[in-house]
């Protein structure tokens, strides 16, 4: 958890970046928080405007970042509800942008993270004061519309769809620079936004693999169980109900009564998913955690056996990068996914894929991993290696901060994310990290997950052995 620091209201000469997020609080939004920390490391002053999360303060200064929060609008229903939510959030954000200017000083660049595609208008207003605009393109709202409602038919649906395309185009056209999460999104920004490819920078939502490392969890589960895990938003387009059907198939039809599943996250479908789990008689096999922080995520992903990516092929999902895939990879967790274009780019040959829409094939791949702990270990090891060497946030951070260096003329010879030469052996909660440089210990962990702390290294508890009590030196090849 980010620490609280006293706010320093001194005016700084360093460039000031204001980041706007509407769909998640910060620092809960992992990508945005990594962006914030990257800018701070490079010497920027950073402020954020976002909605309040449960228990949040209206203003916080965390790890060098000023965070201004507003009470979110009630959950939207229907076109009128979404219009009200967007208008309400826009007005609250615009008002807080004045508070940022008053309290934290003049800002030089405004970055808006979609959804929604509405903050281009605020950028135009601030452009009068010389503020430049970066559009951080997280989602494709026209594709989201088609994924939820199908191809638009009828006057009203076609009008809504065209409005989304128009708002997206205004965001593209207003931006001084565009940041896209993958090459598929970049291609759309170039084509639909009529922008030159040089004006669009790809910054993948890679994990910080120095922070995201498997641990020996505090609460081991029974050794005779196999735990499936899902982490992410639970919306209609995410296919989370398929996780329940996978468990139902394994437990009630294939006799795998030792299988359990943990679903981490929240969203529009959470309550209906809980009701469906009850209707399927899965209450003894499925756990819903609700919203989780990084501490809880590390615990669950380190003690689970198989990650699930149930996202179906839709116009949105096929070209979107799924954070869950790379989070599983960072924690050396083997996973099963449908063969979506960008999911295959992320996971390559470290993930098992089923043809999109083939539920039986998906369950078969899960069962294959259940029966083959050696395959789980091999894929987990390969996934961790790919996450660390190829998908890590560090090269993404250099690309990201380079956009702001170019816009502001700010150049400091400092890495965007400092590399730690000696990694800590325990996390801030006192949980021991798996030693990824020790082939024997790492392999044992991958075979038995949370049981490895007892079975291989001869340690009676996660903080026991003297040989693991010190710091762990980086050995890239071992990852």
C-alpha positions as a Markdown table, in Angstrom:
| # | Residue | x | y | z |
|---|---|---|---|---|
| 1 | Unk | 0.0 | 0.0 | 0.0 |
| 2 | Unk | 1.3 | 3.4 | -0.9 |
| 3 | Unk | 2.4 | 5.4 | 2.1 |
| 4 | Unk | 1.0 | 8.8 | 3.2 |
| 5 | Unk | 3.2 | 11.8 | 3.1 |
| 6 | Unk | 2.8 | 15.3 | 4.2 |
| 7 | Unk | 1.7 | 17.6 | 1.4 |
| 8 | Unk | 4.3 | 20.1 | 0.2 |
| 9 | Unk | 2.5 | 23.1 | -1.3 |
| 10 | Unk | 5.8 | 24.8 | -2.5 |
| 11 | Unk | 5.6 | 25.8 | -6.1 |
| 12 | Unk | 8.0 | 23.7 | -8.2 |
| 13 | Unk | 9.7 | 24.7 | -11.5 |
| 14 | Unk | 9.6 | 21.1 | -12.7 |
| 15 | Unk | 6.9 | 20.2 | -15.2 |
| 16 | Unk | 3.5 | 19.4 | -13.7 |
| 17 | Unk | 1.3 | 16.7 | -15.2 |
| 18 | Unk | -2.4 | 16.3 | -14.3 |
| 19 | Unk | -3.9 | 12.8 | -14.9 |
| 20 | Unk | -7.6 | 12.3 | -15.1 |
| 21 | Unk | -9.2 | 8.9 | -14.5 |
| 22 | Unk | -13.0 | 8.2 | -14.3 |
| 23 | Unk | -13.5 | 4.5 | -14.1 |
| 24 | Unk | -11.2 | 3.5 | -11.2 |
| 25 | Unk | -9.7 | 5.1 | -8.1 |
| 26 | Unk | -6.0 | 5.7 | -7.8 |
| 27 | Unk | -3.8 | 3.9 | -6.8 |
| 28 | Unk | -6.1 | 1.0 | -7.4 |
| 29 | Unk | -5.7 | 1.5 | -11.1 |
| 30 | Unk | -2.4 | -0.4 | -11.5 |
| 31 | Unk | -1.5 | 1.1 | -14.9 |
| 32 | Unk | -2.2 | 4.7 | -13.9 |
| 33 | Unk | -0.3 | 4.3 | -10.7 |
| 34 | Unk | 2.7 | 2.9 | -12.5 |
| 35 | Unk | 2.5 | 5.9 | -14.8 |
| 36 | Unk | 2.4 | 8.3 | -11.9 |
| 37 | Unk | 5.4 | 6.7 | -10.3 |
| 38 | Unk | 7.3 | 6.8 | -13.6 |
| 39 | Unk | 6.7 | 10.5 | -13.9 |
| 40 | Unk | 7.7 | 11.2 | -10.3 |
| 41 | Unk | 10.9 | 9.2 | -10.8 |
| 42 | Unk | 11.7 | 11.3 | -13.8 |
| 43 | Unk | 11.3 | 14.5 | -11.9 |
| 44 | Unk | 7.8 | 15.6 | -12.8 |
| 45 | Unk | 5.2 | 17.0 | -10.4 |
| 46 | Unk | 2.1 | 14.8 | -10.7 |
| 47 | Unk | -1.5 | 15.3 | -9.7 |
| 48 | Unk | -4.5 | 13.0 | -10.3 |
| 49 | Unk | -8.2 | 13.5 | -10.4 |
| 50 | Unk | -10.3 | 10.3 | -9.9 |
| 51 | Unk | -13.4 | 9.0 | -8.1 |
| 52 | Unk | -13.4 | 8.1 | -4.4 |
| 53 | Unk | -13.0 | 4.5 | -3.5 |
| 54 | Unk | -14.4 | 3.0 | -0.3 |
| 55 | Unk | -12.8 | 4.6 | 2.7 |
| 56 | Unk | -10.8 | 7.1 | 0.6 |
| 57 | Unk | -10.1 | 10.7 | 1.6 |
| 58 | Unk | -11.0 | 13.5 | -0.7 |
| 59 | Unk | -7.3 | 14.5 | -0.9 |
| 60 | Unk | -4.2 | 12.5 | -0.4 |
| 61 | Unk | -0.5 | 12.9 | -1.1 |
| 62 | Unk | 0.9 | 9.4 | -1.7 |
| 63 | Unk | 4.4 | 8.6 | -2.9 |
| 64 | Unk | 4.9 | 12.1 | -4.4 |
| 65 | Unk | 1.5 | 12.2 | -6.1 |
| 66 | Unk | -1.3 | 14.7 | -5.2 |
| 67 | Unk | -4.6 | 12.8 | -5.5 |
| 68 | Unk | -7.9 | 14.7 | -5.7 |
| 69 | Unk | -11.1 | 12.6 | -5.4 |
| 70 | Unk | -14.8 | 13.2 | -5.9 |
| 71 | Unk | -17.8 | 11.2 | -4.9 |
| 72 | Unk | -18.8 | 9.0 | -7.8 |
| 73 | Unk | -22.2 | 9.2 | -9.5 |
| 74 | Unk | -24.7 | 6.5 | -8.7 |
| 75 | Unk | -24.5 | 3.4 | -10.8 |
| 76 | Unk | -25.8 | 4.2 | -14.3 |
| 77 | Unk | -28.8 | 2.4 | -15.9 |
| 78 | Unk | -29.8 | 3.1 | -19.5 |
| 79 | Unk | -28.8 | 5.8 | -21.9 |
| 80 | Unk | -30.0 | 8.6 | -19.6 |
| 81 | Unk | -28.2 | 7.1 | -16.7 |
| 82 | Unk | -24.9 | 6.9 | -18.5 |
| 83 | Unk | -25.3 | 10.5 | -19.9 |
| 84 | Unk | -25.9 | 11.7 | -16.3 |
| 85 | Unk | -22.9 | 9.8 | -15.0 |
| 86 | Unk | -20.6 | 11.2 | -17.7 |
| 87 | Unk | -21.9 | 14.8 | -17.3 |
| 88 | Unk | -21.7 | 14.6 | -13.5 |
| 89 | Unk | -18.1 | 13.2 | -13.5 |
| 90 | Unk | -17.0 | 15.8 | -16.2 |
| 91 | Unk | -18.3 | 18.7 | -14.1 |
| 92 | Unk | -16.7 | 17.4 | -10.9 |
| 93 | Unk | -13.4 | 16.8 | -12.7 |
| 94 | Unk | -13.5 | 20.2 | -14.3 |
| 95 | Unk | -14.1 | 21.8 | -10.9 |
| 96 | Unk | -11.3 | 19.8 | -9.3 |
| 97 | Unk | -8.9 | 20.8 | -12.1 |
| 98 | Unk | -9.3 | 24.4 | -10.8 |
| 99 | Unk | -8.5 | 23.1 | -7.3 |
| 100 | Unk | -5.4 | 21.4 | -8.7 |
| 101 | Unk | -4.3 | 24.7 | -10.3 |
| 102 | Unk | -5.0 | 26.6 | -7.1 |
| 103 | Unk | -3.4 | 24.1 | -4.6 |
| 104 | Unk | -0.7 | 22.3 | -6.6 |
| 105 | Unk | 0.2 | 25.0 | -9.1 |
| 106 | Unk | 0.0 | 25.4 | -12.9 |
| 107 | Unk | 0.0 | 22.2 | -14.8 |
| 108 | Unk | 1.7 | 21.8 | -18.2 |
| 109 | Unk | 0.2 | 18.6 | -19.5 |
| 110 | Unk | -3.2 | 17.1 | -19.0 |
| 111 | Unk | -3.5 | 13.3 | -19.5 |
| 112 | Unk | -7.0 | 11.8 | -19.8 |
| 113 | Unk | -7.5 | 8.1 | -19.5 |
| 114 | Unk | -10.6 | 6.7 | -21.2 |
| 115 | Unk | -13.4 | 5.6 | -20.8 |
| 116 | Unk | -15.2 | 7.9 | -21.3 |
| 117 | Unk | -14.1 | 9.9 | -24.4 |
| 118 | Unk | -15.3 | 13.2 | -23.0 |
| 119 | Unk | -12.3 | 15.0 | -21.6 |
| 120 | Unk | -11.1 | 16.4 | -24.9 |
| 121 | Unk | -13.5 | 19.3 | -24.2 |
| 122 | Unk | -11.8 | 20.0 | -20.9 |
| 123 | Unk | -8.5 | 19.8 | -22.7 |
| 124 | Unk | -9.6 | 22.4 | -25.2 |
| 125 | Unk | -10.6 | 24.8 | -22.3 |
| 126 | Unk | -7.2 | 24.4 | -20.6 |
| 127 | Unk | -5.4 | 24.8 | -23.9 |
| 128 | Unk | -6.2 | 28.5 | -23.6 |
| 129 | Unk | -3.8 | 28.4 | -20.6 |
| 130 | Unk | -1.1 | 26.6 | -22.7 |
| 131 | Unk | -1.8 | 23.1 | -21.3 |
| 132 | Unk | -1.0 | 20.3 | -23.7 |
| 133 | Unk | -3.2 | 17.2 | -24.0 |
| 134 | Unk | -2.2 | 13.5 | -23.9 |
| 135 | Unk | -4.9 | 11.0 | -24.6 |
| 136 | Unk | -4.2 | 7.7 | -22.8 |
| 137 | Unk | -6.3 | 5.3 | -24.9 |
| 138 | Unk | -7.3 | 2.4 | -22.5 |
| 139 | Unk | -10.6 | 1.3 | -24.1 |
| 140 | Unk | -12.4 | 1.2 | -27.4 |
| 141 | Unk | -15.8 | 2.5 | -26.6 |
| 142 | Unk | -17.4 | 1.9 | -30.0 |
| 143 | Unk | -16.2 | -1.7 | -29.8 |
| 144 | Unk | -17.5 | -2.0 | -26.3 |
| 145 | Unk | -20.9 | -0.8 | -27.5 |
| 146 | Unk | -20.9 | -3.5 | -30.2 |
| 147 | Unk | -19.7 | -6.1 | -27.8 |
| 148 | Unk | -22.5 | -5.4 | -25.3 |
| 149 | Unk | -25.4 | -4.7 | -27.7 |
| 150 | Unk | -24.4 | -6.2 | -31.0 |
| 151 | Unk | -24.2 | -4.4 | -34.3 |
| 152 | Unk | -26.3 | -1.2 | -34.1 |
| 153 | Unk | -29.8 | -1.5 | -35.6 |
| 154 | Unk | -32.5 | 1.0 | -35.6 |
| 155 | Unk | -32.3 | 4.8 | -35.5 |
| 156 | Unk | -31.5 | 5.2 | -31.8 |
| 157 | Unk | -28.8 | 2.5 | -31.6 |
| 158 | Unk | -27.1 | 3.8 | -34.7 |
| 159 | Unk | -27.2 | 7.3 | -33.3 |
| 160 | Unk | -25.6 | 6.2 | -30.0 |
| 161 | Unk | -22.9 | 4.3 | -31.9 |
| 162 | Unk | -22.1 | 7.3 | -34.2 |
| 163 | Unk | -22.0 | 9.5 | -31.1 |
| 164 | Unk | -19.4 | 7.2 | -29.6 |
| 165 | Unk | -17.3 | 7.3 | -32.8 |
| 166 | Unk | -17.6 | 11.1 | -32.8 |
| 167 | Unk | -16.5 | 11.4 | -29.2 |
| 168 | Unk | -13.6 | 9.1 | -29.8 |
| 169 | Unk | -12.5 | 11.0 | -32.9 |
| 170 | Unk | -12.6 | 14.3 | -31.0 |
| 171 | Unk | -10.3 | 12.7 | -28.4 |
| 172 | Unk | -7.9 | 11.6 | -31.1 |
| 173 | Unk | -8.0 | 14.9 | -32.9 |
| 174 | Unk | -7.7 | 17.1 | -29.9 |
| 175 | Unk | -4.7 | 15.2 | -28.4 |
| 176 | Unk | -1.1 | 16.5 | -28.9 |
| 177 | Unk | 0.0 | 12.9 | -28.4 |
| 178 | Unk | -1.8 | 9.6 | -28.1 |
| 179 | Unk | -0.8 | 6.6 | -25.9 |
| 180 | Unk | -2.2 | 3.3 | -27.0 |
| 181 | Unk | -2.1 | 0.0 | -25.0 |
| 182 | Unk | -1.1 | -2.2 | -27.9 |
| 183 | Unk | -0.5 | -2.2 | -31.7 |
| 184 | Unk | -4.2 | -3.0 | -32.4 |
| 185 | Unk | -5.3 | 0.2 | -30.6 |
| 186 | Unk | -2.6 | 2.2 | -32.3 |
| 187 | Unk | -3.8 | 1.1 | -35.7 |
| 188 | Unk | -7.3 | 2.3 | -34.8 |
| 189 | Unk | -6.0 | 5.6 | -33.5 |
| 190 | Unk | -4.2 | 6.1 | -36.8 |
| 191 | Unk | -7.1 | 5.0 | -39.0 |
| 192 | Unk | -10.1 | 6.5 | -37.1 |
| 193 | Unk | -8.3 | 9.4 | -35.6 |
| 194 | Unk | -6.6 | 10.3 | -38.9 |
| 195 | Unk | -3.3 | 10.7 | -37.0 |
| 196 | Unk | 0.2 | 10.0 | -38.2 |
| 197 | Unk | 1.8 | 6.9 | -36.7 |
| 198 | Unk | 4.6 | 9.0 | -35.2 |
| 199 | Unk | 2.0 | 10.8 | -33.0 |
| 200 | Unk | 0.9 | 7.5 | -31.4 |
| 201 | Unk | 3.0 | 5.7 | -28.9 |
| 202 | Unk | 2.4 | 2.1 | -27.7 |
| 203 | Unk | 2.7 | 1.7 | -24.0 |
| 204 | Unk | 1.6 | -1.8 | -22.9 |
| 205 | Unk | 0.2 | -2.4 | -19.4 |
| 206 | Unk | 3.1 | -4.5 | -18.4 |
| 207 | Unk | 3.5 | -5.6 | -14.7 |
| 208 | Unk | 6.4 | -4.3 | -12.6 |
| 209 | Unk | 7.9 | -7.7 | -12.1 |
| 210 | Unk | 10.2 | -6.5 | -9.3 |
| 211 | Unk | 7.1 | -5.8 | -7.3 |
| 212 | Unk | 4.9 | -8.6 | -8.6 |
| 213 | Unk | 6.8 | -11.7 | -7.5 |
| 214 | Unk | 5.3 | -14.9 | -6.1 |
| 215 | Unk | 5.3 | -15.2 | -2.3 |
| 216 | Unk | 4.8 | -18.0 | 0.1 |
| 217 | Unk | 1.3 | -17.0 | 1.3 |
| 218 | Unk | 0.3 | -16.5 | 4.9 |
| 219 | Unk | -2.8 | -18.7 | 4.5 |
| 220 | Unk | -1.9 | -22.0 | 2.7 |
| 221 | Unk | -4.9 | -24.0 | 1.4 |
| 222 | Unk | -5.4 | -27.7 | 1.8 |
| 223 | Unk | -2.8 | -29.7 | -0.1 |
| 224 | Unk | -5.4 | -31.9 | -1.8 |
| 225 | Unk | -7.3 | -29.1 | -3.5 |
| 226 | Unk | -6.7 | -27.4 | -6.9 |
| 227 | Unk | -7.6 | -23.7 | -6.9 |
| 228 | Unk | -8.6 | -21.8 | -10.1 |
| 229 | Unk | -8.4 | -18.0 | -10.0 |
| 230 | Unk | -9.9 | -15.1 | -11.9 |
| 231 | Unk | -8.8 | -11.5 | -11.3 |
| 232 | Unk | -10.4 | -8.5 | -13.0 |
| 233 | Unk | -13.4 | -6.4 | -13.6 |
| 234 | Unk | -16.7 | -8.3 | -13.7 |
| 235 | Unk | -18.7 | -6.8 | -16.6 |
| 236 | Unk | -21.1 | -8.2 | -19.1 |
| 237 | Unk | -18.3 | -8.4 | -21.8 |
| 238 | Unk | -15.8 | -10.2 | -19.6 |
| 239 | Unk | -17.3 | -13.7 | -19.7 |
| 240 | Unk | -16.8 | -14.2 | -15.9 |
| 241 | Unk | -19.9 | -16.4 | -15.8 |
| 242 | Unk | -17.8 | -18.9 | -17.8 |
| 243 | Unk | -15.6 | -19.4 | -14.7 |
| 244 | Unk | -18.7 | -20.6 | -12.8 |
| 245 | Unk | -19.6 | -23.0 | -15.7 |
| 246 | Unk | -16.1 | -24.3 | -15.7 |
| 247 | Unk | -16.3 | -25.2 | -12.0 |
| 248 | Unk | -19.8 | -26.6 | -12.5 |
| 249 | Unk | -18.6 | -28.9 | -15.3 |
| 250 | Unk | -15.5 | -30.0 | -13.4 |
| 251 | Unk | -17.2 | -30.6 | -10.0 |
| 252 | Unk | -20.7 | -31.8 | -11.0 |
| 253 | Unk | -20.1 | -33.6 | -14.3 |
| 254 | Unk | -16.4 | -34.6 | -14.3 |
| 255 | Unk | -16.2 | -35.5 | -10.6 |
| 256 | Unk | -13.4 | -33.1 | -9.7 |
| 257 | Unk | -14.7 | -32.3 | -6.2 |
| 258 | Unk | -11.3 | -31.1 | -5.1 |
| 259 | Unk | -11.5 | -28.1 | -7.4 |
| 260 | Unk | -12.2 | -24.6 | -6.0 |
| 261 | Unk | -12.2 | -21.2 | -7.6 |
| 262 | Unk | -11.5 | -17.7 | -6.3 |
| 263 | Unk | -12.9 | -14.7 | -8.1 |
| 264 | Unk | -11.0 | -11.4 | -7.3 |
| 265 | Unk | -12.6 | -8.1 | -8.3 |
| 266 | Unk | -15.8 | -6.3 | -8.7 |
| 267 | Unk | -18.1 | -4.8 | -11.4 |
| 268 | Unk | -21.6 | -4.6 | -12.7 |
| 269 | Unk | -22.1 | -8.4 | -12.7 |
| 270 | Unk | -20.8 | -9.2 | -9.2 |
| 271 | Unk | -24.1 | -9.7 | -7.5 |
| 272 | Unk | -25.7 | -11.6 | -10.4 |
| 273 | Unk | -22.6 | -13.9 | -10.5 |
| 274 | Unk | -23.0 | -14.6 | -6.8 |
| 275 | Unk | -26.7 | -15.5 | -7.4 |
| 276 | Unk | -25.7 | -17.8 | -10.3 |
| 277 | Unk | -23.1 | -19.5 | -8.2 |
| 278 | Unk | -25.8 | -20.3 | -5.6 |
| 279 | Unk | -28.2 | -21.5 | -8.3 |
| 280 | Unk | -25.4 | -23.9 | -9.6 |
| 281 | Unk | -24.8 | -25.2 | -6.1 |
| 282 | Unk | -21.3 | -23.9 | -6.1 |
| 283 | Unk | -21.3 | -21.9 | -2.8 |
| 284 | Unk | -18.9 | -24.5 | -1.3 |
| 285 | Unk | -16.6 | -24.3 | -4.3 |
| 286 | Unk | -16.4 | -20.7 | -5.3 |
| 287 | Unk | -15.3 | -17.6 | -3.3 |
| 288 | Unk | -15.9 | -14.0 | -4.3 |
| 289 | Unk | -13.4 | -11.6 | -2.6 |
| 290 | Unk | -14.8 | -8.3 | -4.0 |
| 291 | Unk | -12.3 | -5.5 | -4.5 |
| 292 | Unk | -8.7 | -6.5 | -3.7 |
| 293 | Unk | -5.5 | -4.5 | -3.2 |
| 294 | Unk | -2.0 | -5.5 | -4.3 |
| 295 | Unk | -1.3 | -7.3 | -1.0 |
| 296 | Unk | -4.4 | -9.5 | -1.3 |
| 297 | Unk | -3.7 | -10.1 | -5.0 |
| 298 | Unk | -0.2 | -11.4 | -4.2 |
| 299 | Unk | -1.7 | -13.7 | -1.6 |
| 300 | Unk | -4.3 | -15.2 | -3.9 |
| 301 | Unk | -2.2 | -15.5 | -7.1 |
| 302 | Unk | 0.6 | -17.1 | -5.2 |
| 303 | Unk | -1.5 | -19.8 | -3.6 |
| 304 | Unk | -3.6 | -20.7 | -6.7 |
| 305 | Unk | -2.8 | -23.3 | -9.4 |
| 306 | Unk | -4.4 | -22.1 | -12.6 |
| 307 | Unk | -5.4 | -18.6 | -13.9 |
| 308 | Unk | -8.5 | -18.3 | -16.0 |
| 309 | Unk | -9.0 | -15.8 | -18.9 |
| 310 | Unk | -12.6 | -16.5 | -19.9 |
| 311 | Unk | -13.0 | -13.4 | -22.1 |
| 312 | Unk | -15.0 | -14.3 | -25.2 |
| 313 | Unk | -14.1 | -13.1 | -28.7 |
| 314 | Unk | -15.9 | -9.8 | -29.2 |
| 315 | Unk | -15.0 | -6.7 | -31.2 |
| 316 | Unk | -13.5 | -5.2 | -28.0 |
| 317 | Unk | -11.9 | -8.3 | -26.4 |
| 318 | Unk | -10.1 | -9.5 | -29.5 |
| 319 | Unk | -7.9 | -6.4 | -29.8 |
| 320 | Unk | -7.6 | -5.6 | -26.1 |
| 321 | Unk | -4.7 | -6.4 | -23.8 |
| 322 | Unk | -6.0 | -8.3 | -20.8 |
| 323 | Unk | -4.2 | -7.2 | -17.6 |
| 324 | Unk | -5.1 | -10.5 | -15.9 |
| 325 | Unk | -3.0 | -12.4 | -18.4 |
| 326 | Unk | 0.1 | -10.6 | -17.6 |
| 327 | Unk | -0.6 | -10.5 | -13.8 |
| 328 | Unk | -0.9 | -14.3 | -13.9 |
| 329 | Unk | 2.4 | -14.4 | -15.8 |
| 330 | Unk | 4.2 | -12.2 | -13.3 |
| 331 | Unk | 3.2 | -14.6 | -10.5 |
| 332 | Unk | 4.4 | -17.6 | -12.5 |
| 333 | Unk | 0.8 | -18.9 | -12.8 |
| 334 | Unk | -0.1 | -21.1 | -15.7 |
| 335 | Unk | -3.3 | -20.0 | -17.3 |
| 336 | Unk | -6.0 | -21.0 | -19.9 |
| 337 | Unk | -7.5 | -18.5 | -22.3 |
| 338 | Unk | -9.5 | -18.2 | -25.5 |
| 339 | Unk | -7.3 | -17.5 | -28.5 |
| 340 | Unk | -8.0 | -13.8 | -28.8 |
| 341 | Unk | -5.5 | -11.9 | -31.0 |
| 342 | Unk | -3.9 | -9.6 | -28.3 |
| 343 | Unk | -4.1 | -12.3 | -25.6 |
| 344 | Unk | -1.9 | -14.5 | -27.8 |
| 345 | Unk | 0.5 | -11.6 | -28.3 |
| 346 | Unk | 0.7 | -11.2 | -24.5 |
| 347 | Unk | 1.0 | -14.9 | -23.5 |
| 348 | Unk | 2.6 | -16.4 | -26.6 |
| 349 | Unk | 3.4 | -20.0 | -25.9 |
| 350 | Unk | 3.2 | -19.7 | -22.1 |
| 351 | Unk | -0.6 | -19.9 | -22.0 |
| 352 | Unk | -2.9 | -22.8 | -23.1 |
| 353 | Unk | -5.5 | -21.6 | -25.6 |
| 354 | Unk | -8.9 | -22.9 | -26.6 |
| 355 | Unk | -10.7 | -21.9 | -29.8 |
| 356 | Unk | -12.9 | -18.9 | -28.9 |
| 357 | Unk | -16.4 | -20.0 | -28.0 |
| 358 | Unk | -15.4 | -23.7 | -27.5 |
| 359 | Unk | -16.3 | -24.1 | -23.9 |
| 360 | Unk | -15.6 | -27.9 | -23.8 |
| 361 | Unk | -12.1 | -27.3 | -25.2 |
| 362 | Unk | -11.5 | -24.6 | -22.5 |
| 363 | Unk | -12.5 | -27.0 | -19.8 |
| 364 | Unk | -10.3 | -29.7 | -21.3 |
| 365 | Unk | -7.3 | -27.4 | -21.2 |
| 366 | Unk | -8.0 | -26.6 | -17.5 |
| 367 | Unk | -8.3 | -30.3 | -16.8 |
| 368 | Unk | -5.1 | -31.0 | -18.6 |
| 369 | Unk | -3.3 | -28.6 | -16.3 |
| 370 | Unk | -5.0 | -30.1 | -13.2 |
| 371 | Unk | -3.7 | -33.6 | -14.2 |
| 372 | Unk | -0.2 | -32.4 | -15.1 |
| 373 | Unk | 1.7 | -30.5 | -12.4 |
| 374 | Unk | 4.9 | -30.7 | -14.4 |
| 375 | Unk | 3.2 | -28.9 | -17.3 |
| 376 | Unk | 1.9 | -26.3 | -14.8 |
| 377 | Unk | 5.5 | -25.8 | -13.6 |
| 378 | Unk | 6.9 | -25.5 | -17.1 |
| 379 | Unk | 4.3 | -23.0 | -18.2 |
| 380 | Unk | 4.5 | -21.0 | -15.0 |
| 381 | Unk | 8.3 | -20.8 | -15.3 |
| 382 | Unk | 8.0 | -19.7 | -19.0 |
| 383 | Unk | 5.3 | -17.2 | -18.2 |
| 384 | Unk | 7.4 | -15.6 | -15.4 |
| 385 | Unk | 10.4 | -15.4 | -17.8 |
| 386 | Unk | 8.3 | -13.8 | -20.5 |
| 387 | Unk | 6.7 | -11.3 | -18.1 |
| 388 | Unk | 10.1 | -10.3 | -16.8 |
| 389 | Unk | 12.1 | -10.1 | -20.0 |
| 390 | Unk | 9.5 | -8.9 | -22.5 |
| 391 | Unk | 6.3 | -7.6 | -20.9 |
| 392 | Unk | 7.8 | -5.8 | -17.9 |
| 393 | Unk | 6.8 | -2.2 | -17.2 |
| 394 | Unk | 10.4 | -0.9 | -17.4 |
| 395 | Unk | 10.7 | -0.6 | -21.2 |
| 396 | Unk | 7.1 | 0.5 | -21.3 |
| 397 | Unk | 7.9 | 3.3 | -18.8 |
| 398 | Unk | 10.7 | 4.6 | -21.0 |
| 399 | Unk | 8.3 | 4.9 | -23.9 |
| 400 | Unk | 5.6 | 6.5 | -21.7 |
| 401 | Unk | 7.7 | 9.2 | -20.1 |
| 402 | Unk | 9.4 | 9.9 | -23.4 |
| 403 | Unk | 6.1 | 11.3 | -24.6 |
| 404 | Unk | 6.1 | 13.9 | -21.8 |
| 405 | Unk | 9.8 | 14.7 | -22.2 |
| 406 | Unk | 9.1 | 15.5 | -25.9 |
| 407 | Unk | 6.1 | 17.7 | -25.1 |
| 408 | Unk | 7.7 | 19.6 | -22.2 |
| 409 | Unk | 11.4 | 19.6 | -23.2 |
| 410 | Unk | 12.1 | 18.2 | -19.8 |
| 411 | Unk | 15.2 | 15.9 | -19.9 |
| 412 | Unk | 16.8 | 14.3 | -16.9 |
| 413 | Unk | 19.3 | 11.5 | -17.2 |
| 414 | Unk | 17.4 | 9.2 | -14.8 |
| 415 | Unk | 15.9 | 5.8 | -15.6 |
| 416 | Unk | 12.1 | 5.9 | -15.7 |
| 417 | Unk | 12.0 | 3.0 | -13.3 |
| 418 | Unk | 15.1 | 2.4 | -11.2 |
| 419 | Unk | 16.4 | -1.1 | -11.1 |
| 420 | Unk | 17.0 | -2.6 | -7.7 |
| 421 | Unk | 20.3 | -4.4 | -7.6 |
| 422 | Unk | 19.3 | -6.3 | -4.5 |
| 423 | Unk | 15.7 | -7.4 | -4.2 |
| 424 | Unk | 14.2 | -7.8 | -0.8 |
| 425 | Unk | 13.6 | -11.3 | 0.4 |
| 426 | Unk | 10.4 | -10.4 | 2.2 |
| 427 | Unk | 7.6 | -8.1 | 1.3 |
| 428 | Unk | 6.4 | -5.2 | 3.5 |
| 429 | Unk | 3.9 | -7.6 | 5.2 |
| 430 | Unk | 6.7 | -10.0 | 6.2 |
| 431 | Unk | 5.8 | -12.7 | 3.6 |
| 432 | Unk | 8.8 | -14.4 | 2.1 |
| 433 | Unk | 9.3 | -14.1 | -1.7 |
| 434 | Unk | 9.9 | -17.2 | -3.6 |
| 435 | Unk | 13.7 | -17.2 | -4.5 |
| 436 | Unk | 13.5 | -17.0 | -8.3 |
| 437 | Unk | 17.3 | -17.3 | -8.5 |
| 438 | Unk | 17.3 | -20.7 | -6.8 |
| 439 | Unk | 16.2 | -23.2 | -9.5 |
| 440 | Unk | 15.4 | -25.9 | -6.9 |
| 441 | Unk | 13.3 | -23.7 | -4.7 |
| 442 | Unk | 11.5 | -22.1 | -7.7 |
| 443 | Unk | 10.7 | -25.5 | -9.3 |
| 444 | Unk | 9.4 | -26.9 | -6.0 |
| 445 | Unk | 7.1 | -23.9 | -5.6 |
| 446 | Unk | 5.8 | -24.2 | -9.1 |
| 447 | Unk | 5.0 | -27.9 | -8.6 |
| 448 | Unk | 3.2 | -27.5 | -5.3 |
| 449 | Unk | 2.6 | -23.7 | -5.2 |
| 450 | Unk | 2.0 | -22.7 | -1.5 |
| 451 | Unk | 3.1 | -26.1 | -0.2 |
| 452 | Unk | 6.6 | -25.7 | -1.6 |
| 453 | Unk | 7.7 | -23.8 | 1.5 |
| 454 | Unk | 7.4 | -27.0 | 3.6 |
| 455 | Unk | 8.1 | -29.7 | 1.0 |
| 456 | Unk | 11.3 | -28.7 | -0.7 |
| 457 | Unk | 13.5 | -26.2 | 1.2 |
| 458 | Unk | 12.7 | -27.8 | 4.5 |
| 459 | Unk | 11.3 | -24.6 | 6.0 |
| 460 | Unk | 8.6 | -25.0 | 8.7 |
| 461 | Unk | 7.2 | -21.5 | 8.1 |
| 462 | Unk | 7.5 | -18.7 | 5.4 |
| 463 | Unk | 10.1 | -16.8 | 7.4 |
| 464 | Unk | 12.2 | -19.7 | 8.7 |
| 465 | Unk | 15.3 | -20.7 | 6.9 |
| 466 | Unk | 18.5 | -18.7 | 7.4 |
| 467 | Unk | 19.5 | -19.3 | 3.9 |
| 468 | Unk | 16.5 | -17.3 | 2.7 |
| 469 | Unk | 16.5 | -14.6 | 5.4 |
| 470 | Unk | 18.7 | -12.2 | 3.6 |
| 471 | Unk | 18.3 | -10.2 | 0.4 |
| 472 | Unk | 18.0 | -11.8 | -3.0 |
| 473 | Unk | 20.6 | -10.7 | -5.7 |
| 474 | Unk | 19.2 | -10.3 | -9.2 |
| 475 | Unk | 20.1 | -13.0 | -11.7 |
| 476 | Unk | 18.2 | -12.3 | -14.9 |
| 477 | Unk | 18.7 | -15.7 | -16.4 |
| 478 | Unk | 16.9 | -17.3 | -13.4 |
| 479 | Unk | 13.7 | -15.5 | -14.2 |
